[in-house]
């Protein structure tokens, strides 16, 4: 009994310990906000949990984004902020774990009370342009992020205007974002009123602007257009044709050269695009004066990631319509970060180029560090050189200075980042198959850092084919069978694919003639010979529904096999019965009586039958015209046949 109690006690202890351990594993990661106040000056310090290093990746680190509750923000690790007015403010922190396997830590806001104004508040102009979009981190499914919209009154008078933010692109079935909170500090008002008035027109080249601020992650770093746009109705119409959702804010009483910030908190949905090399976007439209239709547009591109890794390759061609790729130019972006203890002088990016792309069409669109394109001769100044091998494009930054994140006196992690953005077109002839590419990033003579795969996939698409041909039934008498119909299959499939068809057959044939001889005795006792000849002809309208799997050996030859179901939707049977009566029992004998009878019968949806099919085609097997032969082996006697046809797939 004592042994039993001892064993039971040990089991209970082990069970309790296991339960306690499970609870510890479920404790979320917390980043605490610590601060010190000196009158109206506040210094913030983050307390972040220990990082869980990704194996093989550069050293993990945190980046920080702070909001101070008065319309200002900072990306420094320990920022100092001076408040302009006394009052109670709420400080928020978003810490992002780079090269870390876990989720970003959550943080609870802290309220600070400012009672005394002693330090002079300096409202220093920081915007180099009057409208920018930024974000605190790249989007990760089922995590939150912040979009910072900054705008400035560049007029020489007090202005009232409007701002749009468009999100959730229509090209994706599921929503990528849920807008959870909009934080405004200058009496901006939400409105659904789209009214505006027209004024003088100005030139418009319909290109979009982009942010050049290096303090946070940006969409682009080069201004593509410095002019205002004039056709506001067209901009709004185009934007609503691209995005499902939008937020419209009105602002007023904005002083000349005044700068303001609006903060949008987004929850990224679990249904966000699963391809983590995809590029998605949000759009801002800034109308600085509501009495005019002059406006500016910003498109901010973002790369979907599974973890926050500064070294990444992404593309806008992750899922495309194969019919339209001839008219599409792919854009790729390679991002990198120097995580060393010293600056990088040479950066080499060895990038895979899939076979379906034409290397000769590659164009560098943008880069950072900002430099010129290298000439063919050796130079001493900073430049970007582009060379090619059979399967790669090699971008080399020469004679540059990119600081390392572990370098002394480097406080801004964003200053250690760079990128190359390039466009490339499709080759003239390529197969519809999934491709992927990645980049090896080499800082000076260090070991390469390998990025994620950037994939290119195609929508299945639909190919409709027109088919016409002749059926040859060797076992049927006087058979004539013609058909026409349509096929449905994926558009221009590369190798294996499914195909379904609906064929309308016009089939005429005769059955075997039946002859019956018999001796008949009439009521008077006279005996004679009677011969009955029965002949039957059929006129059918049949539906064939083949379902097959096909394989294209190359561009010109294809094979297929599958099942075929056939049903007669209309069957007309004509039967002729000829009765001849002869005198006597020996042949030849004279005919003394002839009786001829015709019968006609019509049935619908009869004669369901199934068979196996085997076929081969020659011509343009993926798209266009081809000729084919198919053998249908019916499970019923005498109904196997050959089919010869022409088909054109669109």
C-alpha positions in Angstrom: 0.0 0.0 0.0 2.8 2.4 0.9 4.5 1.7 -2.5 1.2 2.4 -4.3 0.8 5.8 -2.5 4.4 6.8 -3.3 4.0 6.0 -7.0 0.7 7.9 -7.2 2.3 10.9 -5.5 5.1 10.9 -8.0 2.7 10.7 -10.9 0.7 13.6 -9.6 3.9 15.7 -9.2 5.0 14.9 -12.8 1.5 15.8 -14.1 1.6 19.1 -12.2 5.0 19.9 -13.5 4.0 19.1 -17.1 0.9 21.4 -16.7 3.1 24.2 -15.3 5.6 23.9 -18.2 2.8 24.1 -20.8 1.6 27.4 -19.3 5.1 28.8 -19.4 5.4 28.0 -23.1 2.2 30.0 -23.8 3.4 33.2 -22.2 3.5 35.9 -24.9 6.5 38.0 -25.6 6.3 41.5 -24.2 8.3 44.6 -24.9 8.0 47.1 -22.1 8.3 50.8 -22.3 10.5 52.6 -19.8 10.8 56.4 -19.8 12.2 59.3 -17.8 10.5 62.8 -17.7 12.3 66.1 -17.3 9.4 68.6 -17.4 8.2 68.4 -21.0 11.2 66.3 -22.2 10.8 62.5 -22.3 13.4 59.9 -23.0 12.1 56.4 -24.0 13.9 53.1 -23.6 12.6 49.7 -24.8 12.9 46.5 -22.7 12.7 43.7 -25.3 12.7 39.9 -24.8 15.7 37.8 -25.8 15.8 37.1 -29.5 15.5 33.6 -30.9 18.2 33.6 -33.6 17.4 32.0 -37.0 20.0 29.4 -37.7 22.4 30.4 -40.4 21.1 34.0 -40.6 23.0 37.2 -39.6 22.9 38.3 -36.0 19.3 39.0 -34.9 18.3 42.5 -33.8 15.4 44.8 -33.1 14.1 47.8 -35.0 11.8 50.2 -33.2 8.9 52.5 -34.0 7.5 54.9 -31.5 4.5 57.1 -31.4 4.3 59.9 -28.8 0.6 60.6 -28.7 0.9 64.2 -30.2 1.2 63.4 -33.9 5.0 62.7 -33.9 7.0 59.5 -34.1 10.5 58.2 -34.1 12.4 55.1 -35.3 15.4 55.5 -32.9 16.0 52.9 -30.3 16.0 55.4 -27.4 14.4 58.6 -28.7 14.1 61.9 -26.9 10.9 63.8 -27.5 9.9 67.3 -26.4 6.2 68.0 -26.0 4.8 71.4 -27.1 1.9 71.6 -24.7 1.0 70.3 -21.2 -1.3 67.4 -20.9 -1.6 63.6 -20.8 -0.1 61.7 -23.7 0.0 58.0 -24.6 3.4 56.5 -25.8 3.2 53.4 -28.1 6.0 51.1 -29.2 6.3 48.6 -32.0 9.4 46.5 -31.8 10.3 44.3 -34.8 12.5 41.2 -34.4 14.8 40.8 -37.4 16.3 37.4 -38.1 14.2 36.0 -35.2 12.0 32.9 -35.4 9.2 34.2 -33.2 6.5 36.8 -33.6 7.2 40.4 -32.8 6.7 41.2 -29.1 3.6 43.1 -28.1 3.7 46.3 -26.1 1.3 48.1 -23.8 1.0 51.9 -24.2 2.3 54.0 -21.4 0.6 57.3 -20.4 2.8 60.3 -19.4 1.7 63.5 -17.8 3.4 66.7 -18.9 2.8 69.5 -16.4 5.6 72.0 -16.9 6.8 73.4 -20.2 10.5 74.4 -19.8 12.3 73.1 -22.9 11.6 75.1 -26.0 9.7 73.1 -28.6 11.2 73.4 -32.1 8.9 72.5 -34.9 11.6 71.6 -37.4 10.5 71.0 -41.0 11.6 67.4 -41.9 9.7 66.7 -45.1 11.5 67.1 -48.4 8.3 66.7 -50.3 4.7 67.4 -49.4 3.2 63.9 -49.3 4.8 60.6 -48.2 3.7 57.0 -47.2 5.9 54.9 -44.9 5.4 51.8 -42.8 7.0 50.4 -39.6 7.6 46.9 -40.9 6.9 44.6 -43.8 3.5 42.8 -43.7 3.4 39.3 -42.2 0.1 37.3 -42.2 -1.8 37.6 -39.0 0.3 40.4 -37.5 -0.2 44.1 -37.2 1.6 47.0 -38.9 1.4 50.8 -39.1 1.2 53.0 -42.2 2.3 56.6 -41.6 0.9 59.1 -43.9 2.7 62.5 -43.8 1.5 65.6 -45.6 2.6 69.2 -45.8 1.0 72.5 -46.8 3.2 73.8 -49.6 0.9 76.7 -50.3 1.4 80.2 -49.0 -2.1 80.4 -47.5 -4.2 78.4 -45.0 -5.6 75.3 -46.7 -8.4 72.8 -46.3 -8.2 69.6 -48.2 -8.7 65.8 -48.4 -6.7 62.6 -48.2 -7.5 59.1 -49.4 -5.9 55.9 -48.4 -6.7 52.9 -50.7 -6.0 49.3 -49.6 -6.9 45.6 -50.4 -6.2 45.2 -54.1 -9.0 43.7 -56.1 -6.7 41.3 -57.9 -6.6 39.2 -54.7 -9.7 37.3 -53.7 -9.2 37.6 -49.9 -8.5 40.9 -48.1 -4.9 41.4 -47.1 -5.6 44.1 -44.5 -8.1 45.0 -41.9 -8.0 48.7 -40.8 -8.3 48.6 -37.0 -7.5 52.2 -36.0 -6.9 55.6 -37.5 -5.0 58.0 -35.2 -5.4 61.7 -36.1 -4.1 64.7 -34.1 -5.2 67.8 -36.1 -9.0 67.4 -36.2 -9.0 65.4 -39.5 -12.5 64.0 -40.0 -13.7 60.8 -41.6 -16.1 61.4 -44.5 -17.8 59.6 -47.4 -18.2 62.8 -49.4 -16.4 62.5 -52.7 -17.3 66.0 -53.9 -14.7 68.3 -55.5 -14.6 71.3 -57.8 -12.6 71.9 -60.9 -10.1 74.7 -61.6 -7.2 75.4 -63.9 -5.6 72.3 -65.6 -2.0 71.6 -65.3 0.3 69.1 -67.1 -0.1 65.5 -66.0 2.1 62.7 -67.1 0.2 60.1 -65.0 3.2 58.8 -63.0 3.2 58.2 -59.3 5.3 59.7 -56.6 7.2 57.8 -53.9 8.8 58.5 -50.6 12.6 59.3 -50.3 12.8 59.4 -46.5 15.4 57.0 -45.3 14.3 56.9 -41.7 11.8 54.1 -42.1 11.1 51.4 -44.7 10.0 53.1 -48.0 8.1 52.1 -51.0 10.6 53.7 -53.4 13.5 56.1 -53.0 13.3 58.1 -56.3 10.8 60.8 -57.1 9.3 59.7 -60.4 7.2 62.9 -60.9 7.5 66.4 -59.5 4.3 67.8 -61.1 0.8 67.8 -59.7 -2.0 65.9 -61.3 -5.1 67.5 -62.6 -7.7 64.8 -63.3 -9.0 64.0 -59.9 -12.1 62.1 -61.0 -10.0 59.8 -63.2 -7.5 59.2 -60.4 -10.3 58.2 -58.0 -12.0 56.1 -60.6 -8.8 54.2 -61.4 -8.0 53.7 -57.7 -11.5 52.3 -57.0 -11.0 49.9 -59.9 -7.8 48.6 -58.3 -8.7 48.6 -54.6 -11.6 47.2 -52.6 -11.4 49.6 -49.6 -10.5 53.1 -48.9 -10.5 55.7 -46.1 -11.3 59.4 -46.8 -10.2 62.1 -44.4 -10.9 65.9 -44.5 -8.5 68.4 -42.9 -8.8 72.1 -42.4 -6.9 75.2 -41.1 -3.5 73.9 -42.2 -1.0 76.7 -42.0 1.7 77.3 -44.7 4.6 74.9 -44.4 2.8 73.0 -41.6 3.5 69.2 -41.5 1.1 66.6 -40.2 1.1 62.9 -39.7 -1.8 60.4 -39.7 -1.3 56.8 -38.4 -3.2 53.8 -39.7 -3.0 50.5 -37.8 -3.6 47.5 -40.0 -4.2 43.9 -39.0 -2.8 41.6 -41.7 -5.3 38.8 -42.3 -4.4 35.1 -42.1 -5.7 34.8 -45.6 -3.1 37.3 -46.9 -1.4 36.1 -50.1 0.4 32.9 -49.2 3.3 33.6 -51.6 5.8 35.4 -49.4 7.7 36.8 -52.4 4.7 38.7 -53.6 4.5 42.5 -53.7 1.3 44.2 -52.6 0.5 47.9 -52.4 -1.5 50.6 -50.8 -2.2 54.0 -52.4 -2.5 57.5 -51.0 -4.1 60.5 -52.8 -3.4 64.0 -51.4 -5.7 66.9 -52.3 -4.0 69.9 -50.7 -6.9 72.3 -51.4 -10.5 71.0 -51.6 -11.4 73.9 -53.9 -9.1 72.6 -56.6 -8.7 69.2 -58.2 -4.9 69.3 -58.3 -3.6 66.4 -56.3 -0.7 63.9 -55.8 -0.6 60.1 -55.7 1.7 57.7 -53.8 1.9 54.0 -54.4 3.7 52.2 -51.5 4.8 48.7 -52.4 5.4 46.1 -49.7 6.8 42.6 -49.7 4.9 39.9 -47.9 7.2 38.0 -45.6 7.0 35.1 -43.1 9.7 36.6 -40.9 11.4 40.0 -40.7 14.5 39.4 -42.8 16.2 42.4 -44.4 17.8 40.2 -47.1 14.9 39.4 -49.5 14.0 39.0 -53.1 10.5 39.8 -54.3 8.5 40.3 -57.5 5.3 41.6 -58.8 4.8 38.5 -60.9 4.1 35.8 -58.4 0.7 34.9 -60.0 0.0 35.9 -63.5 -2.4 35.4 -66.4 -0.5 33.4 -69.0 -2.5 34.9 -71.9 -1.4 38.4 -71.0 2.3 38.0 -70.0 3.5 39.0 -73.5 2.3 42.5 -72.6 3.7 42.5 -69.0 7.0 43.6 -67.7 8.1 41.9 -64.5 9.7 43.9 -61.7 12.0 42.4 -59.1 13.5 43.9 -56.0 16.5 42.6 -54.1 16.9 44.0 -50.6 20.0 43.6 -48.4 21.5 44.8 -45.2 25.1 45.0 -44.0 25.2 43.4 -40.6 28.9 43.6 -40.2 31.0 45.5 -37.8 32.5 47.7 -40.5 31.3 49.3 -43.8 31.0 47.3 -47.1 33.0 48.6 -50.0 31.8 46.1 -52.6 28.4 44.3 -52.7 27.8 41.5 -55.2 24.3 40.2 -56.0 24.2 37.0 -57.9 20.6 36.7 -59.1 19.0 33.7 -60.9 17.2 34.6 -64.1 14.5 32.0 -65.1 14.7 30.6 -68.6 11.3 32.2 -69.5 12.8 35.7 -69.2 14.9 37.6 -71.7 18.1 38.8 -70.1 18.7 41.3 -72.9 15.6 43.3 -71.7 16.8 43.8 -68.1 16.9 47.4 -67.0 17.9 48.7 -63.6 15.1 51.0 -62.3 16.5 52.1 -59.0 19.1 51.2 -56.4 20.6 52.2 -53.1 23.3 53.2 -52.3 22.6 55.7 -55.0 25.2 55.6 -57.7 25.7 55.7 -61.5 25.7 52.7 -63.8 29.3 51.6 -64.5 30.7 52.2 -67.9 32.6 49.5 -69.8 36.0 50.8 -68.6 37.3 50.7 -65.0 36.5 53.8 -62.9 37.4 55.0 -59.5 34.0 56.5 -58.6 30.9 54.6 -57.1 28.9 52.7 -59.7 26.7 49.7 -60.2 27.9 47.1 -62.7 25.6 44.5 -64.3 27.0 41.4 -66.0 25.4 38.1 -67.1 26.1 34.4 -67.1 24.0 31.7 -68.8 21.5 31.6 -65.8 22.3 34.7 -63.7 22.5 38.4 -63.7 25.2 39.8 -61.4 24.9 43.2 -59.9 28.0 44.6 -58.3 28.2 47.8 -56.3 31.7 49.1 -56.6 33.6 51.7 -54.6 30.7 52.4 -52.2 30.3 52.9 -48.5 27.5 51.0 -46.7 27.8 51.1 -42.9 27.3 47.9 -40.9 24.6 47.5 -38.3 27.3 46.5 -35.7 29.6 49.4 -36.6 30.3 52.0 -33.9 28.3 55.2 -34.0 25.7 53.7 -36.4 22.3 54.3 -34.7 19.9 54.0 -37.6 19.6 50.4 -38.9 17.9 51.7 -42.1 21.2 53.4 -43.1 22.7 50.0 -43.4 20.2 48.8 -45.9 20.3 48.8 -49.7 18.4 47.4 -52.7 18.4 46.9 -56.5 15.1 47.2 -58.4 15.0 46.1 -62.0 12.6 45.2 -64.8 12.7 42.4 -67.3 10.5 41.1 -70.0 9.4 37.6 -71.0 11.1 35.7 -73.8 9.3 35.2 -77.1 8.6 31.5 -76.5 8.5 29.9 -73.1 6.5 27.1 -71.4 3.8 27.5 -68.9 5.6 26.2 -65.8 6.4 27.4 -62.3 9.8 29.0 -61.9 11.7 30.3 -59.0 14.9 32.4 -58.4 16.9 33.7 -55.5 19.9 35.8 -54.9 23.3 35.2 -53.3 24.4 38.5 -51.5 28.1 38.8 -50.9 29.5 41.7 -48.9 33.2 42.3 -49.8 34.8 38.9 -49.4 32.4 37.4 -46.8 30.4 34.2 -47.2 27.2 34.7 -49.3 23.8 35.3 -47.8 21.1 33.4 -49.7 17.7 35.0 -50.0 14.3 33.4 -50.2 12.9 32.1 -53.5 10.9 34.5 -55.6 8.4 32.4 -57.4 6.5 32.9 -60.6 3.3 30.9 -61.1 0.5 31.2 -63.7 -3.2 31.1 -63.2 -4.6 27.9 -64.8 -6.6 29.9 -67.4 -9.2 28.4 -69.6 -8.7 27.2 -73.2 -11.8 26.6 -75.3 -11.4 24.4 -78.3 -13.6 23.8 -81.4 -13.6 20.3 -82.6 -15.0 18.6 -85.7 -14.5 15.1 -87.2 -15.7 11.7 -88.4 -16.4 8.5 -86.5 -15.6 5.1 -88.2 -17.6 2.1 -86.9 -16.2 -1.0 -88.6 -18.8 -3.3 -87.0 -21.9 -1.4 -88.0 -23.6 -1.6 -91.4 -23.9 1.6 -93.5 -22.6 3.7 -90.7 -22.2 7.4 -91.2 -21.2 9.5 -88.2 -20.1 13.1 -88.0 -19.6 15.2 -84.9 -18.8 18.7 -83.8 -18.3 20.1 -80.3 -16.1 22.0 -77.8 -13.3 21.2 -75.5 -12.3 22.7 -72.1 -8.8 22.6 -70.8 -6.2 24.8 -69.0 -4.7 27.4 -71.3 -1.5 26.3 -73.0 -0.5 23.7 -70.4 3.1 22.6 -70.4 3.0 18.8 -69.8 0.2 17.0 -68.0 -3.3 18.5 -67.9 -7.0 17.5 -67.8 -9.4 18.0 -70.6 -13.2 17.6 -70.8 -15.3 17.7 -74.0 -18.9 17.8 -75.2 -19.4 16.3 -78.6 -22.6 16.3 -80.6 -22.8 13.3 -82.9 -25.1 12.7 -85.9 -25.0 9.0 -86.4 -26.9 6.9 -89.0 -26.5 3.2 -89.4 -28.4 -0.1 -90.2 -28.7 -3.1 -88.0 -28.3 -6.7 -89.4 -31.2 -7.8 -91.6 -33.2 -10.6 -89.9 -34.9 -13.3 -92.1 -37.4 -15.8 -90.6 -38.8 -18.8 -92.7 -41.8 -20.7 -91.3 -44.5 -23.0 -92.5 -48.0 -21.7 -92.0 -51.4 -23.5 -92.0 -54.4 -21.4 -92.7 -57.9 -22.0 -91.1 -58.9 -24.0 -94.1 -56.1 -26.4 -93.7 -53.9 -25.2 -96.6 -50.2 -25.1 -95.8 -47.7 -22.6 -97.3 -44.3 -21.1 -96.7 -44.0 -17.6 -95.2 -40.7 -15.6 -95.1 -40.4 -12.5 -92.9 -37.5 -10.1 -93.6 -36.9 -7.4 -90.9 -34.5 -4.5 -91.5 -33.9 -1.7 -89.0 -32.2 1.7 -89.5 -31.2 4.2 -86.8 -30.8 8.0 -86.9 -29.3 9.1 -83.6 -28.2 12.3 -82.1 -25.7 11.3 -79.4 -23.8 13.3 -76.8 -20.2 12.2 -76.1 -18.7 13.4 -72.9 -15.0 12.4 -72.7 -12.9 13.1 -69.7 -9.2 12.5 -70.3 -5.7 13.3 -69.1 -3.3 14.5 -71.8 0.4 14.8 -72.0 2.3 17.1 -74.4 5.5 15.5 -75.5 6.5 18.8 -77.1 5.0 21.7 -78.9 3.7 19.5 -81.7 2.8 16.0 -80.4 0.4 15.1 -77.6 -1.1 11.9 -76.2 -4.2 11.3 -74.1 -6.2 8.6 -72.4 -9.4 8.6 -70.4 -13.1 7.6 -70.2 -15.9 8.4 -72.6 -19.6 8.4 -71.7 -22.2 8.4 -74.5 -25.9 8.9 -74.4 -28.5 9.1 -77.2 -30.5 12.2 -76.5 -32.6 11.4 -79.5 -33.0 8.0 -81.1 -35.2 7.5 -84.2 -35.7 3.8 -85.2 -37.3 2.9 -88.5 -38.2 -0.7 -89.0 -39.3 -2.3 -92.3 -41.1 -5.7 -92.1 -41.6 -7.5 -95.4 -43.8 -10.6 -95.3 -43.8 -13.0 -98.4 -46.0 -16.1 -98.7 -45.1 -18.9 -101.1 -47.0 -21.8 -102.6 -45.6 -25.1 -101.6 -42.5 -26.0 -99.7 -39.9 -26.2 -102.4 -37.8 -23.4 -103.8 -38.3 -21.7 -106.1 -41.9 -21.2 -105.5 -44.3 -18.6 -106.7 -45.3 -15.7 -104.4 -49.0 -15.5 -103.9 -49.1 -12.7 -101.3 -46.9 -9.9 -100.1 -47.3 -7.7 -97.0 -45.1 -4.7 -96.2 -45.2 -2.8 -92.9 -43.2 0.2 -91.7 -42.8 1.1 -88.0 -41.2 4.2 -86.5 -40.2 4.8 -82.9 -38.5 7.7 -81.2 -36.8 7.6 -77.8 -34.9 10.2 -75.8 -31.9 9.8 -73.4 -31.3 6.2 -73.9 -28.4 3.8 -74.6 -26.0 5.1 -71.9 -22.6 3.4 -72.6 -19.1 3.8 -71.5 -15.7 3.1 -72.9 -11.9 3.7 -72.7 -10.3 6.1 -75.1 -6.7 6.5 -76.4 -5.6 9.3 -78.7 -2.7 11.1 -80.3 -2.5 14.6 -81.9 -0.1 16.3 -84.2 0.1 20.0 -84.9 0.1 22.8 -82.4 -0.5 20.7 -79.3 -0.7 23.5 -76.7 -2.6 26.2 -78.6 -3.8 26.5 -82.1 -4.8 23.9 -84.8 -4.0 20.2 -84.8 -5.2 16.9 -86.2 -5.9 13.8 -84.1 -6.9 10.2 -84.0 -8.8 8.5 -81.2 -9.8 4.9 -80.5 -12.8 4.4 -78.3 -12.9 0.9 -76.9 -16.6 0.4 -75.9 -17.6 -2.0 -73.1 -20.5 -3.1 -75.4 -20.1 -5.4 -78.4 -19.8 -3.9 -81.9 -19.7 -0.3 -80.7 -15.9 0.3 -80.6 -14.8 2.8 -83.2 -12.1 5.1 -84.5 -12.4 8.9 -84.4 -10.6 11.2 -86.7 -10.8 15.0 -86.1 -9.4 18.5 -86.4 -9.3 20.7 -83.3 -8.4 24.4 -82.7 -7.7 25.5 -79.2 -8.0 29.2 -78.3 
